[in-house]
Amino acid sequence: MSSITSSAQYQKKLAINRLGLWLFFASDAFMFGGLLVARFYLLGNRRLELEQTLGLIVTVVLLVSSFFMNRAEVMISKGNQKGFQRSIIVTIVLGILFLAGVVGVEWQTAHFQVNEGAQGAVFYMMTGMHAFHVLTGIIFLLIVYRNGLKGKYTAEKHYAVEASANYWHFIDLVWIIYYPALYLMGLI
């Protein structure tokens, strides 16, 4: 098989994979959007009593992780394996810190429980679904990192890195919308 045929097949497969990923994002956006609508429908203009400093810290951690994920993608696109590996590890660590902040601290210190009316249901569902997506993103990044250590990505062929970066940025975007909706908007 010629390299031209192989390259054409790779490009076709790449286009199909990209379309599938964006369709997944669209369907996931409806789910996250539905939770956001539920927040305002059930709680109106009432702000949840949450630890503002912690909310800001976990948000900054997640935003910084997005910077390092972008850096990992840029590094591999330039063939810089070491830079890719360092950046993706930092992204993974920051993702774990985000999870620890939300699930390990915020869930334990919230002034309400999951079974305490609409505020508990809304808060734990919104943050829980987002935390689940962060966790799956971390697992995805660990697989990509492992494959990177095995030399499976090149400057020309690194779709898994691109896909994991897009997924990571998507869940960061969701949090950028959720953070003000949960922590900042509304009257106390």
Backbone as numpy.savetxt, mean C-alpha at the origin, in Angstrom:
# Nx Ny Nz CAx CAy CAz Cx Cy Cz
13.48 -20.00 -31.63 12.62 -18.83 -31.63 13.52 -17.60 -31.63
13.18 -16.65 -32.47 14.03 -15.47 -32.57 13.78 -14.55 -31.39
14.76 -13.68 -31.16 14.62 -12.75 -30.04 13.53 -11.73 -30.32
13.24 -11.45 -31.59 12.17 -10.52 -31.93 10.82 -11.11 -31.56
10.60 -12.38 -31.86 9.36 -13.07 -31.50 9.22 -13.14 -29.98
10.30 -13.48 -29.31 10.30 -13.57 -27.86 9.99 -12.21 -27.24
10.58 -11.17 -27.78 10.35 -9.82 -27.27 8.90 -9.40 -27.50
8.34 -9.74 -28.66 6.95 -9.40 -28.95 6.00 -10.14 -28.01
6.30 -11.40 -27.73 5.47 -12.17 -26.79 5.55 -11.58 -25.39
6.75 -11.18 -24.99 6.94 -10.57 -23.67 6.13 -9.27 -23.59
6.18 -8.44 -24.62 5.46 -7.17 -24.61 3.95 -7.40 -24.56
3.46 -8.42 -25.26 2.03 -8.74 -25.23 1.61 -9.19 -23.83
2.42 -10.08 -23.25 2.13 -10.56 -21.90 2.19 -9.40 -20.90
3.14 -8.51 -21.08 3.29 -7.35 -20.21 2.05 -6.44 -20.29
1.56 -6.21 -21.49 0.36 -5.37 -21.66 -0.85 -5.99 -20.98
-1.01 -7.30 -21.11 -2.13 -8.00 -20.46 -2.00 -7.93 -18.94
-0.80 -8.13 -18.42 -0.57 -8.06 -16.97 -0.86 -6.67 -16.44
-0.42 -5.66 -17.17 -0.68 -4.27 -16.73 -2.18 -3.99 -16.71
-2.88 -4.41 -17.74 -4.33 -4.21 -17.77 -5.00 -4.91 -16.58
-4.60 -6.13 -16.33 -5.17 -6.87 -15.19 -4.92 -6.17 -13.87
-3.72 -5.64 -13.68 -3.40 -4.94 -12.44 -4.27 -3.70 -12.28
-4.45 -2.94 -13.36 -5.25 -1.72 -13.27 -6.73 -2.04 -13.08
-7.20 -3.14 -13.63 -8.57 -3.56 -13.35 -8.75 -3.94 -11.88
-7.73 -4.60 -11.33 -7.77 -4.91 -9.90 -7.83 -3.62 -9.07
-7.00 -2.63 -9.43 -7.02 -1.36 -8.70 -8.40 -0.71 -8.78
-9.02 -0.77 -9.94 -10.36 -0.17 -10.09 -11.36 -0.86 -9.17
-11.35 -2.19 -9.15 -12.29 -2.90 -8.28 -12.00 -2.64 -6.81
-10.73 -2.59 -6.45 -10.35 -2.32 -5.07 -10.72 -0.89 -4.67
-10.63 0.03 -5.61 -10.99 1.42 -5.32 -12.47 1.52 -4.96
-13.32 0.71 -5.61 -14.74 0.70 -5.25 -14.95 0.22 -3.82
-14.20 -0.80 -3.42 -14.33 -1.31 -2.05 -13.88 -0.24 -1.04
-12.71 0.35 -1.27 -12.22 1.39 -0.36 -13.15 2.61 -0.39
-13.67 2.94 -1.57 -14.60 4.05 -1.68 -15.89 3.78 -0.92
-16.36 2.55 -0.98 -17.56 2.19 -0.23 -17.36 2.35 1.27
-16.19 1.97 1.76 -15.90 2.16 3.18 -15.84 3.64 3.54
-15.30 4.44 2.63 -15.24 5.88 2.87 -16.64 6.49 2.91
-17.51 6.07 2.01 -18.89 6.54 2.00 -19.58 6.12 3.30
-19.34 4.88 3.74 -19.94 4.40 4.98 -19.50 5.24 6.17
-18.24 5.66 6.16 -17.72 6.51 7.26 -18.56 7.79 7.38
-18.79 8.47 6.25 -19.52 9.73 6.32 -21.02 9.52 6.49
-21.55 8.43 5.97 -22.97 8.14 6.15 -23.28 7.80 7.60
-22.44 6.96 8.20 -22.70 6.50 9.57 -22.26 7.49 10.64
-21.19 8.23 10.38 -20.67 9.13 11.41 -20.91 10.60 11.11
-21.33 10.91 9.91 -21.60 12.30 9.56 -20.37 13.17 9.71
-20.55 14.30 10.35 -19.46 15.26 10.53 -18.77 15.10 11.89
-18.85 13.91 12.44 -18.25 13.65 13.75 -16.85 13.05 13.55
-15.88 13.61 14.22 -14.52 13.08 14.14 -14.32 12.05 15.25
-13.61 10.99 14.88 -13.30 9.95 15.86 -12.27 10.46 16.86
-12.37 9.98 18.08 -11.40 10.35 19.10 -10.19 9.42 18.97
-9.21 9.88 18.21 -8.01 9.09 17.94 -6.77 9.87 18.32
-5.68 9.16 18.49 -4.41 9.78 18.83 -3.85 10.47 17.59
-3.94 11.81 17.56 -3.53 12.58 16.39 -2.04 12.44 16.05
-1.20 12.44 17.05 0.23 12.34 16.81 0.58 11.00 16.18
0.00 9.94 16.70 0.24 8.61 16.14 -0.25 8.53 14.69
-1.41 9.09 14.42 -1.94 9.10 13.06 -1.00 9.81 12.10
-0.45 10.93 12.54 0.50 11.67 11.71 1.79 10.87 11.50
2.28 10.26 12.55 3.53 9.48 12.46 3.38 8.31 11.48
2.30 7.54 11.61 2.15 6.39 10.70 1.94 6.86 9.26
1.31 8.01 9.09 1.12 8.55 7.75 2.47 8.94 7.13
3.30 9.61 7.90 4.63 9.99 7.41 5.45 8.74 7.08
5.39 7.75 7.95 6.12 6.49 7.70 5.69 5.88 6.37
4.38 5.84 6.12 3.89 5.25 4.86 4.31 6.08 3.65
4.28 7.40 3.77 4.70 8.26 2.66 6.19 8.10 2.36
6.99 8.00 3.39 8.44 7.79 3.19 8.67 6.42 2.54
7.87 5.42 2.92 8.02 4.10 2.31 7.74 4.17 0.82
6.81 5.01 0.42 6.49 5.16 -1.00 7.69 5.76 -1.76
8.39 6.68 -1.13 9.60 7.24 -1.74 10.62 6.13 -1.99
10.84 5.28 -1.00 11.82 4.21 -1.16 11.36 3.15 -2.16
10.05 2.92 -2.26 9.56 1.97 -3.26 9.79 2.52 -4.65
9.55 3.81 -4.83 9.83 4.44 -6.12 11.32 4.34 -6.44
12.12 4.57 -5.43 13.56 4.49 -5.62 13.99 3.07 -6.02
13.39 2.06 -5.41 13.70 0.67 -5.77 13.39 0.41 -7.24
12.25 0.90 -7.69 11.87 0.70 -9.09 12.83 1.43 -10.03
13.20 2.65 -9.68 14.15 3.39 -10.51 15.50 2.69 -10.54
15.94 2.21 -9.39 17.25 1.53 -9.32 17.28 0.30 -10.23
16.25 -0.52 -10.18 16.26 -1.73 -11.01 16.14 -1.36 -12.48
15.43 -0.29 -12.80 15.30 0.11 -14.21 16.63 0.60 -14.77
17.54 0.95 -13.89 18.88 1.36 -14.31 19.89 0.23 -14.15
19.42 -0.94 -13.72 20.29 -2.09 -13.55 21.08 -2.09 -12.25
20.72 -1.23 -11.31 21.43 -1.13 -10.04 20.80 -2.11 -9.04
21.32 -3.32 -9.00 20.77 -4.38 -8.14 20.90 -4.03 -6.66
22.04 -3.55 -6.25 22.26 -3.24 -4.82 21.34 -2.11 -4.35
21.22 -1.07 -5.17 20.33 0.03 -4.82 18.89 -0.42 -4.73
18.48 -1.30 -5.66 17.14 -1.87 -5.65 16.91 -2.65 -4.35
17.87 -3.51 -4.00 17.73 -4.35 -2.80 17.65 -3.51 -1.53
18.52 -2.51 -1.41 18.49 -1.65 -0.22 17.16 -0.90 -0.11
16.71 -0.34 -1.22 15.48 0.46 -1.20 14.25 -0.38 -0.89
14.19 -1.58 -1.43 13.01 -2.42 -1.18 13.00 -2.91 0.27
14.17 -3.16 0.84 14.23 -3.55 2.25 13.75 -2.41 3.14
14.16 -1.19 2.84 13.69 -0.04 3.62 12.17 0.08 3.50
11.64 -0.14 2.30 10.18 -0.09 2.10 9.49 -1.13 2.96
10.02 -2.34 2.98 9.43 -3.42 3.78 9.44 -3.07 5.27
10.57 -2.58 5.76 10.68 -2.22 7.18 9.70 -1.10 7.53
9.59 -0.09 6.67 8.65 0.99 6.94 7.20 0.50 6.89
6.90 -0.43 6.00 5.57 -1.02 5.96 5.24 -1.75 7.24
6.21 -2.48 7.77 6.02 -3.18 9.05 5.82 -2.19 10.18
6.57 -1.09 10.17 6.39 -0.06 11.19 5.00 0.57 11.11
4.52 0.79 9.88 3.16 1.31 9.72 2.15 0.36 10.34
2.26 -0.92 10.00 1.34 -1.92 10.57 1.42 -1.95 12.09
2.63 -1.90 12.62 2.80 -1.91 14.08 2.13 -0.69 14.70
2.23 0.46 14.03 1.61 1.67 14.55 0.10 1.61 14.54
-0.47 1.11 13.46 -1.93 1.09 13.35 -2.52 -0.08 14.14
-2.07 -1.29 13.84 -2.66 -2.48 14.47 -2.11 -2.68 15.88
-0.83 -2.50 16.05 -0.20 -2.77 17.35 -0.42 -1.69 18.39
-0.54 -0.43 17.95 -0.69 0.65 18.91 -2.08 1.28 18.83
-2.45 1.78 17.67 -3.73 2.51 17.55 -4.92 1.63 17.91
-4.93 0.40 17.43 -6.05 -0.47 17.77 -6.12 -0.75 19.26
-4.98 -0.79 19.92 -4.95 -1.10 21.36 -5.30 0.10 22.22
-5.04 1.32 21.69 -5.24 2.52 22.51 -6.47 3.33 22.12
-7.20 2.89 21.08 -8.40 3.63 20.67 -9.39 3.70 21.84
-10.13 4.79 21.89 -11.07 5.01 22.99 -12.40 4.28 22.79
-12.43 3.34 21.86 -13.62 2.55 21.59 -13.18 1.21 21.05
-14.08 0.26 21.08 -13.79 -1.09 20.58 -14.56 -1.33 19.29
-14.23 -2.41 18.63 -14.86 -2.74 17.35 -16.37 -2.92 17.48
-16.83 -3.37 18.63 -18.26 -3.64 18.83 -19.01 -2.47 19.46
-18.40 -1.29 19.47 -19.03 -0.12 20.09 -19.62 0.82 19.05
-20.66 0.35 18.40 -21.41 1.19 17.50 -20.72 1.47 16.18
-21.25 2.48 15.50 -20.78 2.81 14.16 -19.32 3.23 14.14
-18.89 3.98 15.15 -17.50 4.45 15.14 -16.52 3.29 15.20
-16.81 2.29 16.00 -15.93 1.13 16.07 -15.95 0.34 14.78
-17.14 0.13 14.24 -17.25 -0.63 12.99 -16.53 0.08 11.85
-16.74 1.37 11.73 -16.12 2.15 10.64 -14.61 2.18 10.79
-14.13 2.53 11.96 -12.68 2.67 12.16 -11.96 1.35 11.95
-12.43 0.29 12.59 -11.73 -0.99 12.48 -11.85 -1.60 11.09
-12.96 -1.37 10.41 -13.10 -1.90 9.05 -12.20 -1.14 8.08
-12.21 0.19 8.17 -11.37 0.98 7.26 -9.89 0.69 7.49
-9.47 0.76 8.74 -8.05 0.53 9.02 -7.68 -0.94 8.85
-8.61 -1.83 9.14 -8.34 -3.26 9.00 -8.17 -3.66 7.54
-9.04 -3.18 6.67 -8.88 -3.50 5.25 -7.61 -2.89 4.69
-7.30 -1.68 5.12 -6.06 -1.06 4.65 -4.85 -1.83 5.19
-4.89 -2.20 6.46 -3.77 -2.96 7.04 -3.59 -4.30 6.34
-4.69 -4.94 5.98 -4.60 -6.20 5.23 -3.90 -5.99 3.90
-4.22 -4.90 3.23 -3.57 -4.59 1.95 -2.08 -4.26 2.15
-1.76 -3.58 3.23 -0.34 -3.32 3.51 0.38 -4.63 3.77
-0.24 -5.51 4.54 0.37 -6.81 4.82 0.59 -7.60 3.53
-0.40 -7.65 2.66 -0.22 -8.37 1.39 0.85 -7.68 0.54
0.93 -6.36 0.63 1.98 -5.64 -0.08 3.36 -6.01 0.43
3.49 -6.15 1.74 4.78 -6.55 2.33 5.15 -7.95 1.85
4.19 -8.85 1.83 4.46 -10.21 1.34 4.89 -10.17 -0.12
4.19 -9.38 -0.92 4.55 -9.21 -2.33 5.98 -8.68 -2.44
6.32 -7.67 -1.63 7.66 -7.08 -1.67 8.74 -8.09 -1.24
8.42 -8.92 -0.27 9.38 -9.94 0.15 9.66 -10.94 -0.97
8.63 -11.31 -1.71 8.81 -12.22 -2.84 9.64 -11.55 -3.92
9.34 -10.29 -4.22 10.10 -9.54 -5.22 11.55 -9.39 -4.78
11.76 -9.11 -3.51 13.12 -8.98 -2.99 13.89 -10.30 -3.15
13.26 -11.41 -2.75 13.88 -12.72 -2.89 14.24 -13.01 -4.34
13.33 -12.72 -5.24 13.61 -12.94 -6.66 14.71 -12.02 -7.16
14.75 -10.82 -6.61 15.83 -9.90 -6.97 17.18 -10.42 -6.52
17.23 -11.03 -5.35 18.49 -11.62 -4.88 18.95 -12.74 -5.81
17.99 -13.42 -6.44 18.32 -14.49 -7.38 18.66 -13.97 -8.77
18.62 -12.64 -8.94 18.98 -12.05 -10.21 17.92 -12.17 -11.29
16.66 -12.26 -10.91 15.59 -12.47 -11.89 15.17 -11.19 -12.60
15.63 -10.04 -12.15 15.21 -8.78 -12.77 16.39 -8.11 -13.44
16.09 -7.50 -14.58 17.10 -6.73 -15.31 16.52 -5.35 -15.56
17.34 -4.47 -16.10 16.86 -3.14 -16.45 15.74 -3.21 -17.48
15.77 -4.23 -18.33 14.77 -4.37 -19.39 13.53 -5.15 -18.93
13.71 -6.10 -18.05 12.61 -6.97 -17.63 12.51 -6.99 -16.10
11.58 -6.20 -15.62 11.37 -6.11 -14.16 9.92 -5.77 -13.83
8.99 -6.39 -14.56 7.58 -6.05 -14.36 7.12 -6.31 -12.92
7.61 -7.36 -12.29 7.18 -7.64 -10.91 7.52 -6.47 -9.98
8.65 -5.84 -10.22 9.02 -4.67 -9.41 8.07 -3.51 -9.72
7.79 -3.30 -10.98 6.85 -2.25 -11.39 5.47 -2.49 -10.77
4.99 -3.73 -10.85 3.67 -4.06 -10.32 3.63 -3.87 -8.81
4.67 -4.32 -8.11 4.68 -4.15 -6.66 4.77 -2.68 -6.28
5.49 -1.89 -7.06 5.57 -0.44 -6.80 4.20 0.20 -7.01
3.53 -0.16 -8.09 2.19 0.40 -8.34 1.22 0.01 -7.23
1.28 -1.24 -6.78 0.42 -1.68 -5.69 0.73 -0.89 -4.42
2.01 -0.72 -4.12 2.41 0.00 -2.91 1.92 1.45 -2.97
2.07 2.09 -4.11 1.62 3.47 -4.25 0.10 3.56 -4.16
-0.59 2.54 -4.67 -2.05 2.52 -4.57 -2.50 2.48 -3.11
-1.90 1.60 -2.30 -2.33 1.53 -0.90 -1.90 2.78 -0.13
-0.81 3.42 -0.56 -0.44 4.71 0.05 -1.47 5.78 -0.30
-1.92 5.79 -1.54 -2.94 6.76 -1.96 -4.22 6.57 -1.16
-4.61 5.33 -0.95 -5.81 5.06 -0.15 -5.63 5.65 1.25
-4.47 5.48 1.87 -4.25 6.02 3.21 -4.25 7.54 3.20
-3.75 8.15 2.14 -3.75 9.62 2.05 -5.19 10.13 2.08
-6.12 9.36 1.56 -7.54 9.73 1.61 -8.16 9.34 2.95
-7.79 8.18 3.47 -8.36 7.71 4.74 -7.87 8.53 5.94
-6.62 8.92 5.93 -6.07 9.64 7.09 -6.89 10.88 7.44
-7.12 11.80 6.52 -7.95 12.95 6.92 -9.39 12.57 7.26
-9.93 11.56 6.56 -11.31 11.16 6.82 -11.46 10.59 8.23
-10.44 9.90 8.71 -10.51 9.30 10.05 -9.97 10.22 11.14
-8.89 10.91 10.89 -8.18 11.64 11.94 -8.45 13.14 11.96
-8.78 13.74 10.84 -8.81 15.19 10.79 -10.19 15.80 10.56
-11.00 15.18 9.74 -12.29 15.78 9.35 -13.35 15.60 10.41
-14.16 16.61 10.51 -15.31 16.53 11.42 -15.11 17.30 12.70
-16.17 17.40 13.42 -16.17 18.09 14.71 -16.02 17.08 15.82
-15.30 17.45 16.83 -15.10 16.57 17.97 -16.31 16.60 18.86
